[in-house]
Amino acid sequence: MSRDAFKTLFHPFATEAVPMPEAGDRVLFLSAEAGQLPEGFHGEITAIQPFRPLFRAIRENAFPVAEDRDYDAALILCGKHRGDNENRVAEALERVKAGGMVVIAGGKEDGIQPLRNTLLKLGIQLDYTPKYHGVAIWFARPESVEPLIAALKRPSVMVEGRFEAAPGMFSHDRVDPGSELLVSRLPTDFDGNVADFGAGWGYLSVMLAQRSPRVNRIDLFEADYRALEFAKRNVARNCPDLEARFFWQDLGSEPPKEKYDMVIMNPPFHETQVSDPELGKTMIRTAASALRNGGRLMLVANRGMTYEPVLGTEFKESGETCRNARFKILWAKK
């Protein structure tokens, strides 16, 4: 998948406003997406993409996180979360050589203008150009970057004093009220194997394990590599005796290989920049195929999401447990 922002990002190279990386140059591409590079771009790209569907589309020299330093240049595609964008710039400053070019692009909805303003306020001398319904900005990495990194980096936060999450993750600074409603209806005597679809930073799994201490095992599936790493921390911190496994997986195209007694989920309806209610329906179908006969699905959804028809098609029984002004709890039995 490639947005207009990808073309915007490489426009400064195509117009020679930024020199093309030469053969042997190492280029770090943060929040990378697949796309066609401009002719003459010979640098070796290390693509960093923690979101599994986009990671799988890149196919070549892609990684979920960056480790190396001393890159000759960095590319950044903005997302919608300001703190996440600032963290990416801080990471580029940490990993690029002094004098190396940092090129950033995003659409208006991606927060590129607030990021540009932030960099200017920090004293970074930059150039910019609008193109393809977005804006590209670029600057040379200064010699001294420690104050800039300290000003830009957004650390992880503690939620309710016991869960840790970071900017860019779903509901990173508070418990999502939909998930909280689902927790209030989770069983207290469950003793089978559970799959948590779209586990995020692990809230539902931790709460189920605490409500049902006899649960046998919980497998957490999450497409965001970073969120899954925090889920590992949160499960270890809150449920050290729980048998849990963690899978960085795109459930839309990488279904689980095992069968479960129960699936719990707060299904997403956004994939990167695009709102897509079909994502939740796809996850419901995947849940149906992952459940044993007699297995149960429990999910929370916005009241306006029409999941009932697909539940009726995929399951023997289904219904609604409760609802409030914003959310509803749905169930289904295989």
C-alpha atoms as a printed R data frame, in Angstrom:
    type eleno elety resid chain resno       x       y       z
1   ATOM     1    CA   MET     A     1   0.000   0.000   0.000
2   ATOM     2    CA   SER     A     2   1.392   3.395  -0.957
3   ATOM     3    CA   ARG     A     3  -0.083   6.803  -0.188
4   ATOM     4    CA   ASP     A     4   0.527  10.103  -1.932
5   ATOM     5    CA   ALA     A     5   2.853  10.851   0.970
6   ATOM     6    CA   PHE     A     6   5.316   8.302  -0.430
7   ATOM     7    CA   LYS     A     7   5.569  10.293  -3.661
8   ATOM     8    CA   THR     A     8   5.831  13.520  -1.681
9   ATOM     9    CA   LEU     A     9   8.711  12.069   0.337
10  ATOM    10    CA   PHE     A    10  10.825  11.353  -2.737
11  ATOM    11    CA   HIS     A    11   9.912  14.540  -4.631
12  ATOM    12    CA   PRO     A    12  12.914  16.513  -3.240
13  ATOM    13    CA   PHE     A    13  15.215  13.815  -4.633
14  ATOM    14    CA   ALA     A    14  13.479  13.769  -8.011
15  ATOM    15    CA   THR     A    15  13.863  17.558  -8.336
16  ATOM    16    CA   GLU     A    16  17.477  17.435  -7.078
17  ATOM    17    CA   ALA     A    17  16.637  19.686  -4.114
18  ATOM    18    CA   VAL     A    18  18.198  16.883  -2.062
19  ATOM    19    CA   PRO     A    19  21.147  14.912  -3.482
20  ATOM    20    CA   MET     A    20  20.387  11.353  -4.506
21  ATOM    21    CA   PRO     A    21  21.979   8.743  -2.222
22  ATOM    22    CA   GLU     A    22  24.806   7.001  -4.013
23  ATOM    23    CA   ALA     A    23  25.661   3.322  -4.130
24  ATOM    24    CA   GLY     A    24  26.990   2.313  -0.734
25  ATOM    25    CA   ASP     A    25  25.073   5.013   1.172
26  ATOM    26    CA   ARG     A    26  22.977   3.616   4.010
27  ATOM    27    CA   VAL     A    27  19.478   5.105   4.254
28  ATOM    28    CA   LEU     A    28  17.162   4.565   7.221
29  ATOM    29    CA   PHE     A    29  13.470   4.615   6.262
30  ATOM    30    CA   LEU     A    30  11.245   4.989   9.345
31  ATOM    31    CA   SER     A    31   7.520   4.131   9.097
32  ATOM    32    CA   ALA     A    32   8.403   2.768   5.672
33  ATOM    33    CA   GLU     A    33   5.875   1.821   3.012
34  ATOM    34    CA   ALA     A    34   6.248   0.021  -0.289
35  ATOM    35    CA   GLY     A    35   6.560   2.166  -3.408
36  ATOM    36    CA   GLN     A    36   8.555   2.980  -6.516
37  ATOM    37    CA   LEU     A    37  11.877   4.723  -5.880
38  ATOM    38    CA   PRO     A    38  12.900   7.551  -8.217
39  ATOM    39    CA   GLU     A    39  15.411   6.769 -10.944
40  ATOM    40    CA   GLY     A    40  18.956   7.296  -9.730
41  ATOM    41    CA   PHE     A    41  18.210   6.545  -6.058
42  ATOM    42    CA   HIS     A    42  20.996   4.017  -5.386
43  ATOM    43    CA   GLY     A    43  21.235   4.108  -1.582
44  ATOM    44    CA   GLU     A    44  20.688   0.899   0.368
45  ATOM    45    CA   ILE     A    45  17.445   1.332   2.304
46  ATOM    46    CA   THR     A    46  16.814  -0.244   5.690
47  ATOM    47    CA   ALA     A    47  13.018  -0.145   5.975
48  ATOM    48    CA   ILE     A    48  11.559   0.050   9.498
49  ATOM    49    CA   GLN     A    49   7.870  -0.739   9.729
50  ATOM    50    CA   PRO     A    50   6.297  -2.162  12.910
51  ATOM    51    CA   PHE     A    51   2.796  -2.500  11.411
52  ATOM    52    CA   ARG     A    52   2.608  -6.031  10.071
53  ATOM    53    CA   PRO     A    53   0.495  -5.514   6.889
54  ATOM    54    CA   LEU     A    54   2.775  -2.708   5.653
55  ATOM    55    CA   PHE     A    55   5.873  -4.629   6.741
56  ATOM    56    CA   ARG     A    56   4.825  -7.638   4.642
57  ATOM    57    CA   ALA     A    57   4.217  -5.431   1.599
58  ATOM    58    CA   ILE     A    58   7.786  -4.098   1.631
59  ATOM    59    CA   ARG     A    59   9.293  -7.580   1.248
60  ATOM    60    CA   GLU     A    60  12.956  -6.515   1.066
61  ATOM    61    CA   ASN     A    61  15.352  -5.450   3.848
62  ATOM    62    CA   ALA     A    62  12.467  -4.683   6.207
63  ATOM    63    CA   PHE     A    63  12.555  -4.812  10.006
64  ATOM    64    CA   PRO     A    64  10.064  -3.940  12.769
65  ATOM    65    CA   VAL     A    65  12.581  -1.846  14.750
66  ATOM    66    CA   ALA     A    66  15.925  -0.136  14.093
67  ATOM    67    CA   GLU     A    67  19.147  -0.998  15.897
68  ATOM    68    CA   ASP     A    68  22.111   0.258  13.833
69  ATOM    69    CA   ARG     A    69  23.532   3.788  13.804
70  ATOM    70    CA   ASP     A    70  25.684   5.919  11.521
71  ATOM    71    CA   TYR     A    71  23.262   5.991   8.604
72  ATOM    72    CA   ASP     A    72  24.025   8.453   5.827
73  ATOM    73    CA   ALA     A    73  20.423   9.677   5.584
74  ATOM    74    CA   ALA     A    74  16.943   9.075   6.959
75  ATOM    75    CA   LEU     A    75  13.456   9.105   5.452
76  ATOM    76    CA   ILE     A    76  10.299   9.469   7.548
77  ATOM    77    CA   LEU     A    77   6.631   9.112   6.637
78  ATOM    78    CA   CYS     A    78   4.385  10.864   9.152
79  ATOM    79    CA   GLY     A    79   1.395   9.269  10.821
80  ATOM    80    CA   LYS     A    80  -1.563  10.811  12.583
81  ATOM    81    CA   HIS     A    81  -0.137  10.843  16.111
82  ATOM    82    CA   ARG     A    82   2.001  13.860  16.974
83  ATOM    83    CA   GLY     A    83   4.027  12.098  19.648
84  ATOM    84    CA   ASP     A    84   4.782   9.213  17.326
85  ATOM    85    CA   ASN     A    85   5.976  11.608  14.596
86  ATOM    86    CA   GLU     A    86   8.261  13.409  17.028
87  ATOM    87    CA   ASN     A    87   9.662  10.101  18.258
88  ATOM    88    CA   ARG     A    88  10.532   9.166  14.682
89  ATOM    89    CA   VAL     A    89  12.452  12.389  14.169
90  ATOM    90    CA   ALA     A    90  14.285  11.850  17.465
91  ATOM    91    CA   GLU     A    91  15.187   8.335  16.336
92  ATOM    92    CA   ALA     A    92  16.502   9.647  13.019
93  ATOM    93    CA   LEU     A    93  18.681  12.177  14.856
94  ATOM    94    CA   GLU     A    94  20.067   9.361  16.998
95  ATOM    95    CA   ARG     A    95  20.892   7.091  14.077
96  ATOM    96    CA   VAL     A    96  22.057   9.397  11.272
97  ATOM    97    CA   LYS     A    97  25.596  10.778  10.952
98  ATOM    98    CA   ALA     A    98  26.207  14.474  11.496
99  ATOM    99    CA   GLY     A    99  25.481  16.248   8.216
100 ATOM   100    CA   GLY     A   100  23.291  13.447   6.903
101 ATOM   101    CA   MET     A   101  19.983  14.474   5.349
102 ATOM   102    CA   VAL     A   102  16.683  13.834   7.125
103 ATOM   103    CA   VAL     A   103  13.684  13.992   4.775
104 ATOM   104    CA   ILE     A   104  10.123  13.885   6.141
105 ATOM   105    CA   ALA     A   105   6.759  13.890   4.367
106 ATOM   106    CA   GLY     A   106   3.080  13.623   5.136
107 ATOM   107    CA   GLY     A   107  -0.345  14.818   4.142
108 ATOM   108    CA   LYS     A   108  -2.198  17.577   5.960
109 ATOM   109    CA   GLU     A   109  -4.088  14.967   7.954
110 ATOM   110    CA   ASP     A   110  -0.789  13.451   9.079
111 ATOM   111    CA   GLY     A   111   0.325  16.410  11.162
112 ATOM   112    CA   ILE     A   112   3.215  17.417   8.925
113 ATOM   113    CA   GLN     A   113   2.597  21.138   9.506
114 ATOM   114    CA   PRO     A   114   2.659  20.924  13.329
115 ATOM   115    CA   LEU     A   115   5.847  18.856  13.051
116 ATOM   116    CA   ARG     A   116   7.436  21.484  10.788
117 ATOM   117    CA   ASN     A   117   6.500  24.201  13.283
118 ATOM   118    CA   THR     A   118   7.982  22.201  16.148
119 ATOM   119    CA   LEU     A   119  11.273  21.703  14.317
120 ATOM   120    CA   LEU     A   120  11.482  25.407  13.472
121 ATOM   121    CA   LYS     A   121  10.863  26.361  17.101
122 ATOM   122    CA   LEU     A   122  13.732  24.064  18.076
123 ATOM   123    CA   GLY     A   123  16.017  26.057  15.787
124 ATOM   124    CA   ILE     A   124  16.395  23.470  13.033
125 ATOM   125    CA   GLN     A   125  17.153  25.096   9.679
126 ATOM   126    CA   LEU     A   126  14.979  23.290   7.171
127 ATOM   127    CA   ASP     A   127  13.592  23.510   3.656
128 ATOM   128    CA   TYR     A   128  10.167  22.392   2.520
129 ATOM   129    CA   THR     A   129   7.975  22.008  -0.518
130 ATOM   130    CA   PRO     A   130   4.305  21.094  -1.042
131 ATOM   131    CA   LYS     A   131   3.567  18.323  -3.524
132 ATOM   132    CA   TYR     A   132   0.960  15.606  -4.125
133 ATOM   133    CA   HIS     A   133  -1.447  17.003  -1.499
134 ATOM   134    CA   GLY     A   134   1.278  16.848   1.121
135 ATOM   135    CA   VAL     A   135   4.452  18.555   2.291
136 ATOM   136    CA   ALA     A   136   8.074  17.395   2.306
137 ATOM   137    CA   ILE     A   137  10.577  18.931   4.706
138 ATOM   138    CA   TRP     A   138  14.295  18.258   4.937
139 ATOM   139    CA   PHE     A   139  17.353  19.319   6.886
140 ATOM   140    CA   ALA     A   140  20.914  18.257   7.583
141 ATOM   141    CA   ARG     A   141  21.425  16.477  10.890
142 ATOM   142    CA   PRO     A   142  23.206  18.946  13.216
143 ATOM   143    CA   GLU     A   143  26.474  18.109  14.905
144 ATOM   144    CA   SER     A   144  24.980  18.358  18.397
145 ATOM   145    CA   VAL     A   145  21.604  16.660  18.700
146 ATOM   146    CA   GLU     A   146  21.223  15.734  22.374
147 ATOM   147    CA   PRO     A   147  19.043  18.782  23.271
148 ATOM   148    CA   LEU     A   148  16.899  18.209  20.170
149 ATOM   149    CA   ILE     A   149  16.396  14.527  20.962
150 ATOM   150    CA   ALA     A   150  15.469  15.373  24.557
151 ATOM   151    CA   ALA     A   151  12.909  17.938  23.335
152 ATOM   152    CA   LEU     A   152  11.367  15.632  20.731
153 ATOM   153    CA   LYS     A   153  11.349  12.217  22.375
154 ATOM   154    CA   ARG     A   154   8.009  11.220  23.900
155 ATOM   155    CA   PRO     A   155   8.510   8.502  26.524
156 ATOM   156    CA   SER     A   156   6.157   5.681  27.377
157 ATOM   157    CA   VAL     A   157   3.455   6.394  29.951
158 ATOM   158    CA   MET     A   158   1.910   4.421  32.796
159 ATOM   159    CA   VAL     A   159  -1.834   3.819  32.653
160 ATOM   160    CA   GLU     A   160  -3.610   3.272  35.978
161 ATOM   161    CA   GLY     A   161  -0.194   2.823  37.545
162 ATOM   162    CA   ARG     A   162   0.331  -0.682  36.150
163 ATOM   163    CA   PHE     A   163   0.098  -0.684  32.352
164 ATOM   164    CA   GLU     A   164   2.804   0.799  30.128
165 ATOM   165    CA   ALA     A   165   2.194   2.117  26.607
166 ATOM   166    CA   ALA     A   166   3.728   4.570  24.157
167 ATOM   167    CA   PRO     A   167   2.530   7.272  21.726
168 ATOM   168    CA   GLY     A   168   1.120   5.955  18.468
169 ATOM   169    CA   MET     A   169  -0.489   2.889  20.027
170 ATOM   170    CA   PHE     A   170  -4.254   2.552  20.319
171 ATOM   171    CA   SER     A   171  -5.441   4.314  23.505
172 ATOM   172    CA   HIS     A   172  -1.856   4.697  24.702
173 ATOM   173    CA   ASP     A   173  -2.578   7.052  27.606
174 ATOM   174    CA   ARG     A   174  -5.796   5.636  29.070
175 ATOM   175    CA   VAL     A   175  -7.900   2.500  29.196
176 ATOM   176    CA   ASP     A   176 -10.205   2.471  26.200
177 ATOM   177    CA   PRO     A   177 -13.818   2.746  27.478
178 ATOM   178    CA   GLY     A   178 -15.007   0.097  25.045
179 ATOM   179    CA   SER     A   179 -12.450  -2.381  26.327
180 ATOM   180    CA   GLU     A   180 -13.399  -1.445  29.876
181 ATOM   181    CA   LEU     A   181 -17.032  -2.283  29.133
182 ATOM   182    CA   LEU     A   182 -16.033  -5.635  27.654
183 ATOM   183    CA   VAL     A   183 -13.974  -6.448  30.754
184 ATOM   184    CA   SER     A   184 -17.054  -5.949  32.918
185 ATOM   185    CA   ARG     A   185 -18.712  -8.829  31.056
186 ATOM   186    CA   LEU     A   186 -15.767 -11.247  30.839
187 ATOM   187    CA   PRO     A   187 -16.272 -14.568  32.655
188 ATOM   188    CA   THR     A   188 -14.848 -15.189  36.123
189 ATOM   189    CA   ASP     A   189 -14.622 -18.978  35.896
190 ATOM   190    CA   PHE     A   190 -13.074 -19.632  32.485
191 ATOM   191    CA   ASP     A   191 -10.453 -22.392  32.353
192 ATOM   192    CA   GLY     A   192  -9.743 -22.965  28.638
193 ATOM   193    CA   ASN     A   193  -7.391 -21.540  26.006
194 ATOM   194    CA   VAL     A   194  -8.029 -17.987  24.822
195 ATOM   195    CA   ALA     A   195  -6.945 -15.868  21.856
196 ATOM   196    CA   ASP     A   196  -6.873 -12.091  22.247
197 ATOM   197    CA   PHE     A   197  -7.257 -10.656  18.735
198 ATOM   198    CA   GLY     A   198  -5.778  -7.177  18.281
199 ATOM   199    CA   ALA     A   199  -4.360  -7.368  21.796
200 ATOM   200    CA   GLY     A   200  -2.723  -3.923  21.739
201 ATOM   201    CA   TRP     A   201  -0.670  -3.373  24.875
202 ATOM   202    CA   GLY     A   202  -2.369  -6.278  26.625
203 ATOM   203    CA   TYR     A   203  -5.193  -4.778  28.686
204 ATOM   204    CA   LEU     A   204  -7.901  -7.330  27.862
205 ATOM   205    CA   SER     A   205  -5.598 -10.305  28.413
206 ATOM   206    CA   VAL     A   206  -4.428  -9.052  31.795
207 ATOM   207    CA   MET     A   207  -7.968  -8.352  32.952
208 ATOM   208    CA   LEU     A   208  -9.281 -11.723  31.787
209 ATOM   209    CA   ALA     A   209  -6.440 -13.509  33.577
210 ATOM   210    CA   GLN     A   210  -7.238 -11.623  36.765
211 ATOM   211    CA   ARG     A   211 -10.985 -12.212  36.513
212 ATOM   212    CA   SER     A   212 -10.565 -15.905  35.608
213 ATOM   213    CA   PRO     A   213  -7.486 -17.106  37.530
214 ATOM   214    CA   ARG     A   214  -7.949 -20.663  36.241
215 ATOM   215    CA   VAL     A   215  -7.573 -19.701  32.566
216 ATOM   216    CA   ASN     A   216  -5.210 -22.191  30.949
217 ATOM   217    CA   ARG     A   217  -3.388 -20.011  28.398
218 ATOM   218    CA   ILE     A   218  -3.842 -16.738  26.538
219 ATOM   219    CA   ASP     A   219  -2.346 -16.134  23.092
220 ATOM   220    CA   LEU     A   220  -2.046 -12.459  22.188
221 ATOM   221    CA   PHE     A   221  -2.204 -11.523  18.488
222 ATOM   222    CA   GLU     A   222  -1.245  -7.994  17.453
223 ATOM   223    CA   ALA     A   223  -0.238  -6.362  14.152
224 ATOM   224    CA   ASP     A   224   1.717  -3.511  15.815
225 ATOM   225    CA   TYR     A   225   5.116  -4.876  16.843
226 ATOM   226    CA   ARG     A   226   5.681  -2.077  19.340
227 ATOM   227    CA   ALA     A   227   2.357  -2.623  21.090
228 ATOM   228    CA   LEU     A   228   3.075  -6.340  21.321
229 ATOM   229    CA   GLU     A   229   6.390  -5.631  23.037
230 ATOM   230    CA   PHE     A   230   4.544  -3.542  25.622
231 ATOM   231    CA   ALA     A   231   1.946  -6.300  25.994
232 ATOM   232    CA   LYS     A   232   4.765  -8.650  26.991
233 ATOM   233    CA   ARG     A   233   5.855  -6.197  29.683
234 ATOM   234    CA   ASN     A   234   2.327  -5.631  30.957
235 ATOM   235    CA   VAL     A   235   1.494  -9.321  31.172
236 ATOM   236    CA   ALA     A   236   4.775 -10.058  32.957
237 ATOM   237    CA   ARG     A   237   4.208  -7.162  35.376
238 ATOM   238    CA   ASN     A   238   0.570  -7.942  36.210
239 ATOM   239    CA   CYS     A   239   0.244 -11.699  35.657
240 ATOM   240    CA   PRO     A   240   3.688 -13.261  36.150
241 ATOM   241    CA   ASP     A   241   2.270 -16.781  36.457
242 ATOM   242    CA   LEU     A   242   0.073 -16.620  33.353
243 ATOM   243    CA   GLU     A   243   0.994 -18.893  30.471
244 ATOM   244    CA   ALA     A   244   0.932 -16.469  27.557
245 ATOM   245    CA   ARG     A   245   2.266 -16.432  24.008
246 ATOM   246    CA   PHE     A   246   2.703 -13.440  21.733
247 ATOM   247    CA   PHE     A   247   2.241 -13.358  17.964
248 ATOM   248    CA   TRP     A   248   3.128 -10.459  15.655
249 ATOM   249    CA   GLN     A   249   0.536 -11.307  13.041
250 ATOM   250    CA   ASP     A   250  -1.812  -9.761  10.474
251 ATOM   251    CA   LEU     A   251  -4.989 -11.662  11.254
252 ATOM   252    CA   GLY     A   252  -6.527 -10.584   7.968
253 ATOM   253    CA   SER     A   253  -4.037 -12.670   5.987
254 ATOM   254    CA   GLU     A   254  -2.215 -14.736   8.636
255 ATOM   255    CA   PRO     A   255  -4.845 -16.695  10.581
256 ATOM   256    CA   PRO     A   256  -3.926 -18.560  13.785
257 ATOM   257    CA   LYS     A   257  -2.762 -22.136  13.423
258 ATOM   258    CA   GLU     A   258  -4.492 -23.415  16.564
259 ATOM   259    CA   LYS     A   259  -8.060 -23.715  17.805
260 ATOM   260    CA   TYR     A   260  -9.320 -21.896  20.875
261 ATOM   261    CA   ASP     A   261 -12.099 -22.174  23.421
262 ATOM   262    CA   MET     A   262 -12.685 -18.426  23.419
263 ATOM   263    CA   VAL     A   263 -11.684 -15.355  21.411
264 ATOM   264    CA   ILE     A   264 -11.890 -11.860  22.900
265 ATOM   265    CA   MET     A   265 -11.396  -8.682  20.924
266 ATOM   266    CA   ASN     A   266 -11.950  -4.991  20.466
267 ATOM   267    CA   PRO     A   267 -11.638  -5.100  16.676
268 ATOM   268    CA   PRO     A   268 -10.006  -2.171  14.862
269 ATOM   269    CA   PHE     A   269 -11.716  -0.285  12.089
270 ATOM   270    CA   HIS     A   270  -8.713   1.765  10.960
271 ATOM   271    CA   GLU     A   271  -5.710   0.506   9.019
272 ATOM   272    CA   THR     A   272  -2.980   3.159   9.035
273 ATOM   273    CA   GLN     A   273  -4.582   6.238   7.451
274 ATOM   274    CA   VAL     A   274  -7.798   4.656   6.180
275 ATOM   275    CA   SER     A   275 -11.064   3.950   7.991
276 ATOM   276    CA   ASP     A   276 -12.320   0.520   6.965
277 ATOM   277    CA   PRO     A   277 -15.192  -1.184   8.854
278 ATOM   278    CA   GLU     A   278 -14.506  -4.372   6.883
279 ATOM   279    CA   LEU     A   279 -11.455  -4.957   9.108
280 ATOM   280    CA   GLY     A   280 -13.678  -5.868  12.046
281 ATOM   281    CA   LYS     A   281 -15.766  -8.193   9.880
282 ATOM   282    CA   THR     A   282 -12.606  -9.904   8.649
283 ATOM   283    CA   MET     A   283 -11.460 -10.430  12.231
284 ATOM   284    CA   ILE     A   284 -14.844 -11.931  13.114
285 ATOM   285    CA   ARG     A   285 -14.492 -14.422  10.251
286 ATOM   286    CA   THR     A   286 -10.957 -15.233  11.396
287 ATOM   287    CA   ALA     A   287 -12.254 -15.756  14.938
288 ATOM   288    CA   ALA     A   288 -14.904 -18.150  13.671
289 ATOM   289    CA   SER     A   289 -12.262 -20.257  11.921
290 ATOM   290    CA   ALA     A   290 -10.027 -20.193  15.020
291 ATOM   291    CA   LEU     A   291 -12.661 -21.453  17.472
292 ATOM   292    CA   ARG     A   292 -13.397 -25.052  18.366
293 ATOM   293    CA   ASN     A   293 -16.975 -26.270  18.055
294 ATOM   294    CA   GLY     A   294 -18.793 -24.768  21.009
295 ATOM   295    CA   GLY     A   295 -16.162 -22.040  21.339
296 ATOM   296    CA   ARG     A   296 -17.251 -18.519  22.183
297 ATOM   297    CA   LEU     A   297 -16.458 -15.071  20.795
298 ATOM   298    CA   MET     A   298 -16.812 -11.933  22.923
299 ATOM   299    CA   LEU     A   299 -16.255  -8.519  21.377
300 ATOM   300    CA   VAL     A   300 -16.942  -4.843  21.906
301 ATOM   301    CA   ALA     A   301 -17.856  -2.504  19.079
302 ATOM   302    CA   ASN     A   302 -19.051   1.030  18.502
303 ATOM   303    CA   ARG     A   303 -22.838   1.007  18.441
304 ATOM   304    CA   GLY     A   304 -22.868   2.039  14.784
305 ATOM   305    CA   MET     A   305 -20.802  -0.940  13.577
306 ATOM   306    CA   THR     A   306 -23.015  -3.511  11.838
307 ATOM   307    CA   TYR     A   307 -21.321  -6.741  12.847
308 ATOM   308    CA   GLU     A   308 -24.524  -8.671  13.573
309 ATOM   309    CA   PRO     A   309 -25.039 -10.014   9.997
310 ATOM   310    CA   VAL     A   310 -21.550 -11.512   9.772
311 ATOM   311    CA   LEU     A   311 -21.929 -12.995  13.259
312 ATOM   312    CA   GLY     A   312 -25.195 -14.588  12.174
313 ATOM   313    CA   THR     A   313 -23.550 -16.040   9.070
314 ATOM   314    CA   GLU     A   314 -20.371 -17.359  10.697
315 ATOM   315    CA   PHE     A   315 -21.744 -18.713  13.998
316 ATOM   316    CA   LYS     A   316 -24.520 -21.029  15.158
317 ATOM   317    CA   GLU     A   317 -25.708 -18.564  17.782
318 ATOM   318    CA   SER     A   318 -25.044 -14.881  18.415
319 ATOM   319    CA   GLY     A   319 -26.482 -11.941  20.263
320 ATOM   320    CA   GLU     A   320 -25.939  -8.773  22.239
321 ATOM   321    CA   THR     A   321 -25.017  -8.787  25.908
322 ATOM   322    CA   CYS     A   322 -25.412  -5.090  26.678
323 ATOM   323    CA   ARG     A   323 -24.816  -1.582  25.379
324 ATOM   324    CA   ASN     A   324 -24.300   1.949  26.599
325 ATOM   325    CA   ALA     A   325 -24.356   5.325  24.862
326 ATOM   326    CA   ARG     A   326 -21.270   4.495  22.754
327 ATOM   327    CA   PHE     A   327 -20.572   0.765  22.711
328 ATOM   328    CA   LYS     A   328 -22.180  -2.646  22.583
329 ATOM   329    CA   ILE     A   329 -20.966  -6.065  23.720
330 ATOM   330    CA   LEU     A   330 -21.662  -8.856  21.220
331 ATOM   331    CA   TRP     A   331 -21.234 -12.602  21.645
332 ATOM   332    CA   ALA     A   332 -21.304 -15.608  19.360
333 ATOM   333    CA   LYS     A   333 -20.998 -19.378  19.738
334 ATOM   334    CA   LYS     A   334 -19.402 -21.653  17.148
